Amino acid sequence: MSSLLRSPLHERHVDLGAKMADFGGWEMPIEYAASGGGVLKEHAAVREAVGLFDVSHLGKASVQGRASDGTTARTFVNACLSNDLDRIGPGAAQYTLCCAADGGTVDDLIAYLVSDEELFLVPNAANAGEVVRRLSAAAPAGVTVTDRHRDFAVLAVQGPRSEEALHRLGLLADAGDLGYMAYVDARFDDTAVRVCRTGYTGEHGYELVPAWKDTVRLWDALSDVIRALGGRVAGLGARDTLRTEMGYPLHGQDLSPSISPVQARAGWAVGWKKPAFWGREALLAEKEHGPRRLLWGVDVTDRGIPRAHMPVLDDDGAPVGEVTSGTFSPTLRHGIGLALVDAASGLGEGDGVTLDVRGRRSAARLVRPPFVESHVR
């Protein structure tokens, strides 16, 4: 019997013939080729119409309360995570990072600000327990941190027709013009669903947070609407090709305890002027002196497909970096990836490099992602 955790939609995925795999300790769908899908078709559906993803393996946690000294959930989290919660108000979400004292990235996550005394956090599956542990250990009396991974699911509706799909189910009836990284608490069949203008594909899209027990009913309704709009149910394989085309980092590959936000070009998600956050001193020093390596996009100019850990070589054949993520781009029809390149190499945008593809040399050039146009705003 599998020890992997399962989403509330597991039986739906099995019924659709999904290819399943381990994602952060969860058994999740990679693709639905058996029912006429597959990564290429699912990727195209998101770029051209709309796709529906189950991403319930993502972590869910709440931070609530107020300490006797007046520290609220908001001020506590703001003194821990990298981004500045004072930049947003209730009803908004924010991409942020949980860093270690040495500046390494424990996780990247989304923080939903409900009020000064309540936040809802969505970390990555594999790191959710560690994020909750660190916050719980640091929380003052009166502020509580609760793991909610079995209380809620997360669905992603992504693509140019995503707004139309949600309107058909009345999920945006009270949202008005929902801006990027804003959310609304909506209703579906008398049940609560949090709807946020976020996503990991580079398309106009939404992430929905229903209660665990209500997820199957919402999924079924969304599936019907999305098919009617020319879209597809999509697996995590397409999610990976979509995010790579945008140059979005994946924790464990492009961000990690050994890869800082400065190295990964995620400094925009750091509140540099805040007086306190985890890893502040190390990150300020790295920013001042310059990182020893930087994340670049790798645009392959031949038939090679980059994969994680492949060496990046300069014109003389000397190693100057390593691929962190790589794939075949269904949109561009050639290989693309992300790579950490040594700053001392002097290489920059537009420069040619060579990838060592299992002993065969493949030509590429360094670029600044995205590789294809983004439509998130």
C-alpha positions, 0 to 999 in steps of 0.5 A: 500500500502506498505511503504517499498522501492523496488529494481529495481528487485522487479517484477522479485522476484514476478514473481519467487514467492519469499517470501518477507520481510522487510530488513532495510526498503526494501521489499526483497526476503528471498527465492524462494521456490515457484520456486523450491528453498528454503534456503537449496537449495540456500545455497547449490548452493552457496557452490557447484556452484554459486548463484545470490543475489539481495542486492540492499537494501544496501546503496550507497553513494559518497564522492567527492572533495577537500577542500581549505586547501588541505583535499581530500575526501580520507583524510576526510573519513580516519579521520572519518572511522576506517580502514586506507585508506592509506593501499590501492590504487585506484581500491581497496575496504576496509571493515571499520567501522563507530563508535560513540565517545564511540566506539560503531559501528554505521555501518560496510561498504565497501569503494571503493577508486576511487581516492584521490578525490572520494570514493564510500561507501556501508553501510547497508540499515538501517544505510545508512542515519545515515552514510551519515548524520554523514559524511555530518555534518563533511565534510569541504567545498569543500567535498560533501557527496551524498546519491546514493541509488536510482542511483545504485543497488547491485548484488552478484554473489557468489560461486566456478563458479562465475568467470566463470559466469562473464567471460561468460558475458565479465564482467572480460574481462579487469580485469586480475587476480582480487585480493580479495577486488580489483575492475574493472569498466567493461562494459555490453552491453555498460553500466557501471558495477563496479565489485569487488571481495567481498562478504558475503558468504565465497566463491569466489565471486563478487559484482556488482554495475550497474546503477539502470536503467540497473539492470533488463537487467544485472540480466536477463543475469546473471540468464540465465548464472547461471542456465546453470552453475548449480546455482540458484537465492538466497534470503537473507535467504541463505545469512544469513546462509552462512555468519553465517557459516563464522562467519561474523558479522551482524550489529544490532546483532553482531555489534551495537551501544552497541557492539564495534569492539573490542568486536566483534573481528573486530579490524583488521578493525581499523587503530590503528596507525592513528592519528584520526578516530571516536571513537579512544580514546574509542577504544584504551582504550578498547583495552588496558584494554581488553573488558568486553565481546568477540564474540565467535562462538557457535557450538551446539553439540546436536539438539538445534538451537541457536537464537538471545538473548538466554542466554549462561550459564556456567557449573554451570548454571550461565548466562555468555553471550547471543547469537547474531546470530544463525541458522541451518547450512545447511553444517554441519547439526546442529546448530551454532551461535555467542555469546557475552561471558563475559570475566570475565567468563574465558571461551575460545576456546573449552570450553563447554557452555549451551544454554537456548533454550526457557527453554530447555538446549542445549549443545555447545562449544565455537569456533573461526569461520569460522565453515566451510572452507573459499574460499574467497581468 
